[in-house]
Amino acid sequence: MDNVILRFNKVLFEYGKKLILNEVDFSIRRGAKITLMGQNGAGKSTIFQLITGELKPEGGSIALENDLTIATAKQVIPRNQMTMTVREFFESAFNKKIYDIEPRINKILDVVHLSAPQDRTLSSFSGGQQARLLLAQALIQNPDILLLDEPTNNLDKEGIAHLTKFLIDYKKTCVVISHDAGFLNSFTEGVLYLDVFTKKIEQYTGNYLGVVEEIKARIERERMKNVRLEKDIQNRKEQAGFFAQKGGHMRDVARKMREKIEELEEDKVDLRQEDKAIRSFAIPCQENLTGQIVKLDSVSVIKNHKSVSKKVKIVLKKSERLHLTGPNGIGKTTLLEKLATGHALGEEIDPGVRIGYYRQDFSTLDFDKTVYETLKEAAADTSEQTLRSCAAGFLLDADLLKSKIEVLSEGQKGLVAFAKIVLERPGLLILDEPTNHINFRHIPVIAKALDRYEGAMILVSHVPDFVKQIKITETLNLANL
């Protein structure tokens, strides 16, 4: 037990009046590679903040080995840091001046396979490059405990492969939150499962997929136990009712049977319900669209940090879908943004075509507005009932409708972006990594809606299983131009 470097002991935490963690116990050993799993909203990120000391428990204790260093690679770069240069971003990871920071930055950027000038601003990087910067900023601190929150979001296949190898070789302790089962299974040797209903942690040893099967089997055993108990309770209720009508000492028998029924009711296990998936939905297509919707004669690609124009010949009509591919940093996000705003060279979008644009950083949403205001603007002529019904389908309840976009989780922002697109009734969909931050249970529902969409579509996604569910009519790999 002497190599345990972190221990939660009956940790209690509430957010407002909502109980998040209820007497949570677990321990982590030095050098362990651990997955932290649980339903959306269960409190996984809260546990990270308790480990780093950003949050304090309201009960219980958190014991850390003395002089332990901890670093977190967050899901996204905070908006207030987007104007920083690369050098400033890495300097902000330390609370004192580091005199040899430049060579250290170059060395760590090499580890995450990113080449970038240190005076370049963060906002100019693609989503995948920003994911690598977040990882590098955590790694440069050489922490005893590395916390990774959805580190594969935005990463291309090569980026995930490099990250996987790094974690396998990493000698120190690592705790990861991710929905990518294959990635987790490649290095995980234990799982902390946070149950959103009991608010407790269950600790398992073994690889990720093995633990997932173990949890499924346990849930099924709990379900079968409840089925047997329910059957026994029902039989006893019928007998108790029969005896109660007989009178005399039979009433005492009935009373004892009711006491036994209460005991059996207490033995029933609170069944774990999986996260609710969003409701099946359709994205209505703009009416009266005919002929060519979008035409591309040339595109800009980034080669050696310079933009180069390349000739292409792409025409999209109704129900035609272009899958835009290529490695992180080649210019996919930039091209989509220019298409959506009408600033791309060599492109032509038919006048009057409404564009539904899903940006991976959600910057098409006004973070100062409420969810309700955002959806109302998307479809000013929509009835109140239709708007609220659409929102409910994306699990945006009355409380969330009153909330500002800035306080939502990344996953909730994604659901708002999809609800907005549904209400906009676009003729052209432009989608940049639409599965990032989204609960994996929602992804098949989203894929089905996109596959049934009748307008034109341009899609960027590094998730092959998602793309396979959508009929693609044309693929353009920017790396091959």
C-alpha positions as CSV (number, residue, x, y, z in Angstrom):
1,M,0.0,0.0,0.0
2,D,3.1,2.3,0.3
3,N,3.1,3.2,-3.4
4,V,-0.4,4.8,-3.3
5,I,0.1,8.4,-4.2
6,L,-3.5,9.6,-4.3
7,R,-6.5,8.6,-2.1
8,F,-10.1,9.8,-1.8
9,N,-11.6,9.0,1.6
10,K,-15.4,9.4,1.9
11,V,-15.3,12.5,-0.3
12,L,-18.5,14.5,-0.4
13,F,-19.1,17.2,-3.0
14,E,-22.2,19.3,-3.9
15,Y,-22.7,21.8,-6.7
16,G,-25.3,24.3,-5.4
17,K,-27.9,22.0,-3.9
18,K,-27.1,19.1,-6.3
19,L,-25.1,16.1,-4.8
20,I,-22.3,15.2,-7.2
21,L,-20.1,12.8,-5.1
22,N,-21.4,10.9,-2.1
23,E,-18.7,9.5,0.2
24,V,-16.4,8.5,-2.7
25,D,-13.5,6.2,-1.9
26,F,-10.7,5.2,-4.3
27,S,-6.9,5.1,-4.5
28,I,-4.3,5.4,-7.3
29,R,-0.9,3.9,-7.2
30,R,2.3,5.4,-8.6
31,G,2.7,4.7,-12.4
32,A,-0.9,3.5,-12.8
33,K,-2.8,4.1,-16.1
34,I,-6.4,4.7,-15.2
35,T,-9.6,5.4,-17.1
36,L,-12.2,7.5,-15.3
37,M,-15.6,6.6,-16.8
38,G,-19.2,7.5,-16.1
39,Q,-22.3,9.0,-17.7
40,N,-22.4,12.6,-19.0
41,G,-22.9,14.9,-16.1
42,A,-21.8,12.3,-13.5
43,G,-19.0,14.5,-12.2
44,K,-15.8,13.2,-13.9
45,S,-14.4,16.7,-14.5
46,T,-15.3,17.6,-10.9
47,I,-13.0,14.7,-9.7
48,F,-10.2,16.2,-11.8
49,Q,-10.7,19.6,-10.2
50,L,-10.7,18.0,-6.8
51,I,-7.4,16.3,-7.5
52,T,-5.8,19.5,-8.7
53,G,-7.2,21.5,-5.8
54,E,-9.3,23.8,-8.0
55,L,-12.3,22.6,-5.9
56,K,-12.4,21.6,-2.3
57,P,-14.5,18.7,-0.9
58,E,-17.4,19.5,1.5
59,G,-16.7,16.3,3.4
60,G,-14.1,13.6,3.7
61,S,-10.5,14.0,2.7
62,I,-8.1,13.8,-0.3
63,A,-4.6,12.6,0.5
64,L,-1.8,13.3,-2.0
65,E,1.8,12.3,-1.6
66,N,4.0,15.2,-0.6
67,D,5.4,17.5,-3.3
68,L,3.4,15.8,-6.0
69,T,3.0,17.7,-9.3
70,I,-0.2,17.5,-11.3
71,A,-1.0,18.8,-14.8
72,T,-4.3,18.7,-16.7
73,A,-4.7,18.7,-20.5
74,K,-8.2,20.2,-20.8
75,Q,-10.7,19.6,-23.6
76,V,-10.4,23.0,-25.1
77,I,-8.2,26.1,-24.9
78,P,-10.0,28.7,-22.7
79,R,-11.4,31.5,-24.8
80,N,-9.5,34.2,-22.9
81,Q,-6.2,32.4,-23.9
82,M,-6.9,32.3,-27.6
83,T,-5.0,35.6,-28.2
84,M,-1.8,34.2,-26.6
85,T,1.2,33.2,-28.6
86,V,2.6,29.6,-28.3
87,R,5.4,30.8,-26.0
88,E,3.0,32.7,-23.7
89,F,0.7,29.7,-23.5
90,F,3.5,27.5,-22.3
91,E,4.8,30.1,-20.0
92,S,1.4,30.3,-18.4
93,A,1.7,26.7,-17.2
94,F,4.4,27.7,-14.7
95,N,4.1,30.0,-11.7
96,K,7.7,31.2,-12.1
97,K,9.9,32.3,-15.0
98,I,11.5,29.5,-16.9
99,Y,14.8,30.7,-18.5
100,D,15.2,27.8,-21.0
101,I,11.6,27.8,-22.1
102,E,12.2,28.1,-25.9
103,P,14.2,24.8,-26.3
104,R,11.8,23.1,-23.9
105,I,8.8,24.2,-26.0
106,N,10.5,22.9,-29.2
107,K,11.3,19.6,-27.6
108,I,7.8,19.0,-26.3
109,L,6.2,20.1,-29.6
110,D,8.3,17.4,-31.3
111,V,6.8,14.9,-28.8
112,V,3.3,15.7,-29.9
113,H,4.4,16.0,-33.6
114,L,3.6,19.6,-34.1
115,S,5.8,22.1,-35.8
116,A,4.9,25.8,-35.1
117,P,6.6,29.2,-34.6
118,Q,6.5,30.2,-31.0
119,D,5.2,33.7,-31.8
120,R,2.1,32.3,-33.6
121,T,-1.2,33.0,-31.9
122,L,-3.3,30.0,-30.6
123,S,-6.5,31.1,-32.5
124,S,-4.7,30.5,-35.8
125,F,-4.3,26.8,-35.2
126,S,-6.7,24.1,-36.3
127,G,-8.8,22.2,-33.7
128,G,-6.4,19.2,-34.0
129,Q,-3.4,21.4,-33.6
130,Q,-5.0,23.0,-30.5
131,A,-5.5,19.5,-29.1
132,R,-1.8,18.8,-29.5
133,L,-0.9,22.1,-27.9
134,L,-3.1,21.4,-24.8
135,L,-1.4,18.0,-24.4
136,A,2.1,19.5,-24.9
137,Q,1.3,22.2,-22.3
138,A,0.5,19.5,-19.7
139,L,3.6,17.4,-20.7
140,I,6.1,20.3,-20.5
141,Q,5.4,20.4,-16.7
142,N,6.6,16.7,-16.4
143,P,3.9,16.0,-13.8
144,D,3.8,13.1,-11.4
145,I,0.1,12.8,-12.3
146,L,-1.1,13.6,-15.8
147,L,-4.9,14.2,-16.2
148,L,-6.3,14.0,-19.7
149,D,-9.8,15.2,-20.5
150,E,-11.1,13.8,-23.8
151,P,-7.5,14.1,-25.4
152,T,-8.5,12.4,-28.7
153,N,-11.1,15.1,-29.7
154,N,-10.0,16.8,-32.9
155,L,-6.9,14.5,-33.3
156,D,-6.5,12.7,-36.7
157,K,-5.5,9.0,-36.9
158,E,-1.8,9.9,-36.8
159,G,-2.3,12.1,-33.8
160,I,-4.1,9.4,-31.8
161,A,-1.4,6.9,-32.7
162,H,1.3,9.2,-31.4
163,L,-0.6,9.9,-28.2
164,T,-1.3,6.2,-27.6
165,K,2.4,5.3,-28.0
166,F,3.4,8.2,-25.7
167,L,1.0,7.0,-23.0
168,I,2.1,3.3,-23.2
169,D,5.7,4.5,-22.7
170,Y,4.9,7.1,-20.1
171,K,6.4,6.1,-16.7
172,K,4.4,8.3,-14.4
173,T,0.7,8.2,-13.3
174,C,-2.0,9.0,-15.8
175,V,-5.8,9.3,-15.5
176,V,-7.9,9.7,-18.7
177,I,-11.5,10.7,-19.5
178,S,-12.4,9.6,-23.0
179,H,-15.2,8.0,-25.0
180,D,-12.8,6.3,-27.4
181,A,-12.9,2.7,-26.4
182,G,-10.0,1.5,-28.7
183,F,-7.7,4.2,-27.5
184,L,-8.5,3.5,-23.8
185,N,-8.1,-0.2,-24.2
186,S,-4.5,0.2,-25.6
187,F,-3.0,1.4,-22.3
188,T,-5.6,1.3,-19.5
189,E,-4.9,-1.1,-16.6
190,G,-7.7,0.0,-14.3
191,V,-11.1,1.8,-14.3
192,L,-12.7,4.2,-11.9
193,Y,-16.5,4.0,-12.7
194,L,-18.5,7.0,-11.4
195,D,-22.1,5.9,-11.0
196,V,-24.4,8.9,-11.7
197,F,-27.1,7.4,-9.5
198,T,-25.2,6.3,-6.4
199,K,-22.7,9.2,-6.7
200,K,-20.0,6.7,-5.8
201,I,-16.9,5.3,-7.5
202,E,-16.4,1.6,-8.2
203,Q,-12.8,0.6,-8.7
204,Y,-11.9,-2.1,-11.2
205,T,-8.6,-3.7,-12.4
206,G,-8.1,-4.9,-16.0
207,N,-8.1,-3.4,-19.5
208,Y,-10.9,-1.1,-20.5
209,L,-13.0,-3.4,-22.7
210,G,-12.8,-6.2,-20.0
211,V,-14.0,-3.8,-17.3
212,V,-16.9,-2.5,-19.5
213,E,-18.1,-6.1,-20.0
214,E,-17.8,-6.7,-16.2
215,I,-19.9,-3.6,-15.5
216,K,-22.5,-4.8,-18.1
217,A,-22.6,-8.2,-16.5
218,R,-23.0,-6.6,-13.0
219,I,-25.9,-4.4,-14.3
220,E,-27.6,-7.5,-15.8
221,R,-27.2,-9.4,-12.5
222,E,-28.8,-6.5,-10.6
223,R,-31.6,-6.4,-13.2
224,M,-32.3,-10.2,-12.8
225,K,-32.1,-10.0,-9.0
226,N,-34.8,-7.3,-9.2
227,V,-37.0,-9.4,-11.5
228,R,-36.8,-12.3,-9.0
229,L,-37.5,-10.1,-6.0
230,E,-40.4,-8.4,-7.9
231,K,-42.0,-11.8,-8.6
232,D,-41.6,-12.9,-5.0
233,I,-43.0,-9.6,-3.7
234,Q,-46.1,-9.8,-6.0
235,N,-46.8,-13.4,-4.8
236,R,-46.5,-12.4,-1.2
237,K,-48.8,-9.4,-1.7
238,E,-51.5,-11.6,-3.2
239,Q,-51.2,-14.1,-0.3
240,A,-51.2,-11.2,2.3
241,G,-54.3,-9.8,0.8
242,F,-55.9,-13.3,0.9
243,F,-55.0,-13.9,4.6
244,A,-56.0,-10.3,5.7
245,Q,-59.6,-11.0,4.5
246,K,-59.8,-14.2,6.6
247,G,-59.7,-12.4,10.0
248,G,-58.5,-13.7,13.3
249,H,-54.9,-14.9,13.7
250,M,-54.6,-14.9,9.8
251,R,-54.4,-11.1,10.1
252,D,-51.2,-11.5,12.1
253,V,-49.9,-13.8,9.3
254,A,-50.8,-11.1,6.8
255,R,-49.0,-8.4,8.9
256,K,-45.8,-10.4,9.1
257,M,-46.0,-11.0,5.4
258,R,-46.2,-7.3,4.7
259,E,-43.2,-6.7,7.0
260,K,-41.3,-9.3,4.9
261,I,-42.5,-7.5,1.7
262,E,-41.0,-4.3,3.0
263,E,-37.6,-6.1,3.6
264,L,-37.7,-7.5,0.1
265,E,-38.4,-4.0,-1.3
266,E,-35.3,-2.7,0.5
267,D,-33.2,-5.5,-1.1
268,K,-34.1,-4.3,-4.5
269,V,-31.1,-2.6,-6.3
270,D,-31.5,0.8,-7.8
271,L,-31.2,-0.1,-11.4
272,R,-28.6,1.9,-13.3
273,Q,-30.1,3.5,-16.3
274,E,-27.9,4.4,-19.2
275,D,-27.7,8.1,-20.3
276,K,-30.8,9.1,-22.3
277,A,-30.0,9.4,-26.0
278,I,-31.4,12.4,-27.9
279,R,-34.6,11.9,-29.8
280,S,-34.5,10.9,-33.4
281,F,-34.7,14.1,-35.5
282,A,-34.7,15.3,-39.1
283,I,-33.0,18.4,-40.5
284,P,-35.5,20.0,-42.8
285,C,-34.0,21.1,-46.1
286,Q,-34.6,24.6,-47.5
287,E,-37.5,24.5,-50.0
288,N,-37.3,25.2,-53.8
289,L,-33.6,24.3,-54.2
290,T,-32.7,23.2,-57.7
291,G,-29.5,22.6,-59.7
292,Q,-26.1,23.5,-58.4
293,I,-25.8,24.5,-54.7
294,V,-22.1,24.8,-54.3
295,K,-19.2,24.8,-56.8
296,L,-15.4,24.6,-55.9
297,D,-12.8,25.4,-58.6
298,S,-9.8,25.8,-56.2
299,V,-9.0,25.4,-52.6
300,S,-6.1,26.6,-50.3
301,V,-4.0,24.1,-48.5
302,I,-1.2,24.7,-45.9
303,K,2.2,23.4,-46.9
304,N,5.2,24.3,-44.8
305,H,3.2,26.9,-42.9
306,K,2.3,28.6,-46.2
307,S,-1.1,28.7,-48.0
308,V,-1.0,27.3,-51.5
309,S,-3.9,27.4,-54.0
310,K,-4.8,24.1,-55.7
311,K,-7.2,23.4,-58.6
312,V,-10.2,21.2,-58.0
313,K,-13.5,20.5,-59.7
314,I,-16.4,19.8,-57.3
315,V,-20.1,20.5,-57.8
316,L,-22.7,19.6,-55.2
317,K,-26.4,19.4,-55.8
318,K,-29.2,18.3,-53.5
319,S,-28.5,15.1,-51.5
320,E,-24.8,15.2,-52.5
321,R,-22.2,15.0,-49.7
322,L,-18.5,15.9,-49.8
323,H,-16.2,14.3,-47.2
324,L,-13.2,16.7,-46.8
325,T,-10.1,14.8,-45.4
326,G,-6.5,15.4,-44.6
327,P,-4.1,15.6,-41.6
328,N,-4.5,18.2,-38.8
329,G,-3.3,21.7,-39.9
330,I,-3.7,21.3,-43.6
331,G,-6.5,23.8,-43.8
332,K,-9.8,21.9,-43.5
333,T,-11.3,24.2,-40.8
334,T,-10.1,27.3,-42.6
335,L,-11.7,26.2,-45.9
336,L,-15.0,25.4,-44.1
337,E,-15.0,28.8,-42.4
338,K,-14.3,30.7,-45.7
339,L,-17.1,28.7,-47.4
340,A,-19.6,29.5,-44.7
341,T,-18.7,33.2,-44.6
342,G,-18.4,33.6,-48.4
343,H,-14.7,34.5,-48.3
344,A,-13.3,31.4,-50.1
345,L,-11.5,31.9,-53.4
346,G,-12.6,29.7,-56.2
347,E,-15.9,28.8,-54.7
348,E,-19.4,29.7,-55.6
349,I,-22.5,29.1,-53.5
350,D,-25.9,29.7,-55.2
351,P,-27.4,33.0,-54.0
352,G,-30.2,32.5,-51.5
353,V,-28.9,29.2,-50.1
354,R,-29.2,29.1,-46.4
355,I,-26.1,27.6,-44.7
356,G,-26.2,25.5,-41.5
357,Y,-22.7,25.7,-40.1
358,Y,-21.4,23.5,-37.2
359,R,-18.1,24.8,-36.0
360,Q,-15.9,22.5,-33.8
361,D,-15.2,25.4,-31.4
362,F,-18.9,26.5,-31.3
363,S,-17.9,30.1,-32.2
364,T,-21.1,30.4,-34.3
365,L,-22.9,30.5,-30.9
366,D,-23.0,33.8,-29.0
367,F,-21.8,32.7,-25.5
368,D,-23.5,35.7,-23.8
369,K,-26.9,34.7,-25.0
370,T,-29.2,32.1,-23.5
371,V,-30.1,28.9,-25.2
372,Y,-33.6,30.1,-25.7
373,E,-32.4,33.4,-27.3
374,T,-30.1,31.4,-29.6
375,L,-32.8,29.0,-30.8
376,K,-35.4,31.8,-31.2
377,E,-33.0,33.8,-33.4
378,A,-32.4,30.7,-35.6
379,A,-36.1,30.5,-36.4
380,A,-38.0,33.7,-35.5
381,D,-41.2,32.5,-37.1
382,T,-41.2,29.2,-35.2
383,S,-44.0,28.7,-32.7
384,E,-43.1,28.5,-29.0
385,Q,-44.4,24.9,-28.8
386,T,-42.2,23.8,-31.8
387,L,-39.1,25.5,-30.4
388,R,-39.5,23.9,-27.0
389,S,-40.3,20.5,-28.5
390,C,-37.2,20.7,-30.7
391,A,-35.1,21.7,-27.6
392,A,-36.5,18.9,-25.5
393,G,-35.5,16.4,-28.2
394,F,-31.9,17.5,-27.7
395,L,-32.3,17.2,-23.9
396,L,-32.4,21.0,-23.5
397,D,-35.0,21.3,-20.7
398,A,-36.6,24.5,-19.3
399,D,-33.6,25.2,-17.0
400,L,-31.1,24.9,-19.7
401,L,-33.1,27.1,-22.1
402,K,-32.7,29.9,-19.5
403,S,-28.9,29.2,-19.2
404,K,-26.3,31.2,-21.0
405,I,-24.3,29.3,-23.6
406,E,-21.0,30.0,-21.8
407,V,-22.1,27.9,-18.7
408,L,-22.9,24.8,-20.8
409,S,-20.6,21.8,-21.1
410,E,-19.0,21.3,-24.5
411,G,-21.4,18.4,-25.2
412,Q,-24.4,20.6,-24.4
413,K,-23.1,23.3,-26.7
414,G,-22.9,20.7,-29.5
415,L,-26.6,19.8,-28.9
416,V,-27.6,23.5,-29.0
417,A,-25.7,23.8,-32.3
418,F,-27.7,20.8,-33.8
419,A,-31.0,22.2,-32.5
420,K,-30.2,25.6,-34.1
421,I,-29.4,23.9,-37.5
422,V,-32.8,22.0,-37.3
423,L,-34.6,25.3,-36.8
424,E,-32.6,27.1,-39.6
425,R,-33.8,24.7,-42.3
426,P,-30.6,25.0,-44.3
427,G,-30.0,24.2,-48.0
428,L,-26.2,23.5,-47.4
429,L,-24.8,21.9,-44.3
430,I,-21.1,22.6,-43.4
431,L,-20.0,20.4,-40.5
432,D,-16.6,20.5,-38.8
433,E,-16.0,17.5,-36.5
434,P,-19.6,17.2,-35.4
435,T,-19.0,14.3,-33.0
436,N,-16.4,16.1,-30.8
437,H,-17.6,16.3,-27.1
438,I,-20.8,14.5,-28.0
439,N,-22.0,11.5,-25.9
440,F,-21.4,8.4,-27.9
441,R,-25.1,7.4,-27.4
442,H,-26.2,10.4,-29.4
443,I,-23.8,9.8,-32.4
444,P,-25.9,7.1,-34.2
445,V,-29.0,9.4,-33.9
446,I,-27.0,12.3,-35.4
447,A,-25.5,10.1,-38.2
448,K,-29.0,8.9,-39.2
449,A,-30.3,12.5,-39.4
450,L,-27.4,13.6,-41.5
451,D,-27.8,10.5,-43.8
452,R,-31.5,11.4,-44.4
453,Y,-30.8,15.2,-44.9
454,E,-31.9,16.2,-48.5
455,G,-29.7,19.3,-49.0
456,A,-26.0,19.5,-49.9
457,M,-23.4,18.7,-47.3
458,I,-19.6,19.2,-46.7
459,L,-18.3,17.2,-43.8
460,V,-15.0,17.0,-41.9
461,S,-14.7,14.1,-39.4
462,H,-11.8,11.9,-38.3
463,V,-14.2,9.3,-36.9
464,P,-14.5,6.5,-39.6
465,D,-17.4,4.6,-37.9
466,F,-19.4,7.8,-37.9
467,V,-18.7,8.7,-41.6
468,K,-19.6,5.1,-42.6
469,Q,-23.2,5.7,-41.4
470,I,-23.6,8.6,-43.9
471,K,-23.8,8.1,-47.6
472,I,-20.8,10.1,-49.0
473,T,-20.9,10.9,-52.8
474,E,-17.5,12.5,-53.1
475,T,-14.2,12.6,-51.0
476,L,-11.5,15.3,-51.3
477,N,-8.2,14.6,-49.5
478,L,-6.3,17.9,-49.2
479,A,-3.0,16.0,-48.6
480,N,-3.2,14.5,-52.2
481,L,-3.5,17.9,-54.0
